Amino acid sequence: MAATDSPYAHPLLQVSDLAKRYGEGEAQTTVFAQVSCEIAAGEFVAIVGNSGVGKSTFLNCLAGLDSWQQGRVLHSGTDLSTLDEARRAIWRRAHLGFVFQAFHVLPHLDVAQNIALPLMLLGRMDGQGQQRVQQVLQAVGLAGLGQRLPQQLSGGQLQRVAIARALVHSPPLLLADEPTGNLDPSTAQQIMDLLLQQTRDNGTALVLVTHSAEAARRADRVLRLTADGMQAELSVSQQTSLGL
């Protein structure tokens, strides 16, 4: 078993020899190549790496939001490269939650409506769906704030909205791109507590891109993305030597 493979028997996500390039011919630039890893249900994997190495691009590839030139991304055996854009969108709605660094909430919708968007797209906004929205509001510490507009919330509260929206439809895979990058240390810790609790409670696989030493230390595994592939799992001593 490669060091970047999941220690669990049945990986939810499998990435094999993934390569991302821009341009053509002599002008072609390789972002990363030969990237392989496995991630299991209920596992929290932190992805670290130098600025500009393509960590956010890697997450976008895992989500089927970006294309790649080589390799495969398999989710529960489904090869995302075999799906056209319409089928990828359908797949994302049912199987994926994405927490963006910039929140990406809709300013004209209130908190509850923003959180409910995945359920609305799946046609699940019945009584049970409305109950689920209230349940998630409570879980992320936003009970009673469902009718507020995004501009009435703090940065930490907006990140909670983004997390609630990513989790409301109980996706098996959660991707998070620097979810604590814009937050003060106290709020960042609360957000990490929330992410971990929700993923553990629901058996969700969490892949988190981070520059935060504290966030990386809480992961089950820490993998380093480089231009030449995904490095072997970092030990505690390696994390310390790298300043993580």
ABEGO torsion letter per residue (X at the ends): XBAABBABABBABBBBGBBBBBEBEAABBBABBGBBBBBBBGBBBBBBEBBGAGAAAAAAAAAGABBBABEBBBBGGBBAAABBAAAAAAAAAAABBBBBAAGGBBAABBAAAAAAAAAAAAGABBAAAAAAAAAAAAAAGABGAAABBAAABBAAAAAAAAAAAAAAAGBABBBBBGAAAABBAAAAAAAAAAAAAAAAAAGBBBBBBBABAAAAAABABBBBBBAAEBBBBBBAAAAAAAGX
